[in-house]
Amino acid sequence: FKILRFLVFKQWYQRRVRAGQIVTTMKECCRQSFLKQPCRLMIAMYKCEIQATAEVLGRVYGVLARRQGRVLSEELREGSGTFVIAAVLPVAESLGFAEEIRKKTSGFAMPQLVFSHWETLQEDPFWVPTTEEELAHFGELGDSGNLAHEYMMKARKRKGLSTDEQIVVSGEKQRTLKKNK
């Protein structure tokens, strides 16, 4: 950061400024300056090695695509009819991955997950559509498919922080079926 100007009120010597006030102000200033630029999330990625037969390759690719995985390579193991698929998968999407892939392939595919690297998501989690074209394409809320926003809200919910989720969308007063006498 580069502080260009620092102002203190004229009678600073008449009023005591506490260190906590300065620290709190600087903390809020730094936080707001970070939020001025588009934010990006870093997500952890697993390297996934899947051994599968030729009959279930389509189902394996379907499970990977549904969980935002990317296939890096595919090769046929010589002497057998199994394929070895190398892919990367977000750690946030890996919960229940092995069970789902075994269930979809009836046990003919076996995944192995190992931590690989951190990757930057190229979406801004706070992005809101502003132009007419963006509003027509994404809708007024702009919540159609913002993966970074979904990951951020899941983490906030898991940590017990506030989210923009509405519990009751269109609530009505509950009425009883009992007749009043």
Order of alpha helices (4+ residues) and beta strands (2+ residues): alpha-beta-alpha-beta-beta-alpha-beta-alpha-alpha
